Amino acid sequence: MSALRDALRELPEAVFADLLESDDQYLLVLDLPGVTAETVDIAVEKGRLVVEARREKNLPPEFRYVRENRSLFLDAELPLPPDATGAGAEATIDRGVLELRLPKRDSAPEHTIPISDKDD
């Protein structure tokens, strides 16, 4: 899991991140000011969490930028914890705070394996 913690430290300064853990899931909280559900995409690909987000700004037509300090386009690939899975993951965003719940893999339940004769 240290790979994920290290990757979170490498996010842009405008993005604050918290990682929480319970017995059955991880909760990743990302502060993405100005981002909405329509301007963020999340996917799990090859053991990595891919987050692409952009802030939409409404610039009044009579104004132009002299200086822009609050640009945000996030394109991050974060390693999943080894026991996390993207299956069943859920995400919500409220006022620019993205909460992503990643279930942990269930340990394989104990069971017997049926054996049959090869001649049958």
Long-range contacts (C-beta under 8 A, 24 or more apart in sequence): 1-81, 1-82, 3-79, 4-78, 4-79, 4-80, 4-81, 7-76, 7-77, 7-78, 7-79, 8-78, 11-74, 11-76, 12-72, 12-74, 14-70, 14-72, 15-72, 15-74, 23-104, 24-103, 24-104, 25-101, 25-102, 25-103, 25-104, 26-81, 26-84, 26-101, 26-102, 26-104, 27-99, 27-100, 27-101, 27-102, 28-98, 28-99, 28-100, 28-102, 29-97, 29-98, 29-99, 29-100, 30-97, 30-98, 30-100, 31-96, 31-97, 31-98, 32-72, 32-74, 32-93, 32-96, 32-97, 32-98, 33-70, 33-72, 33-96, 34-70, 34-72, 34-96, 35-72, 35-93, 35-96, 35-98, 36-93, 36-96, 37-93, 40-93, 40-98, 42-91, 42-100, 43-86, 44-80, 44-85, 44-86, 44-89, 47-79, 47-80, 48-77, 48-78, 48-79, 48-80, 49-77, 49-78, 49-79, 49-80, 49-86, 49-100, 49-102, 50-76, 50-77, 50-78, 51-75, 51-76, 51-77, 51-78, 52-76, 53-98
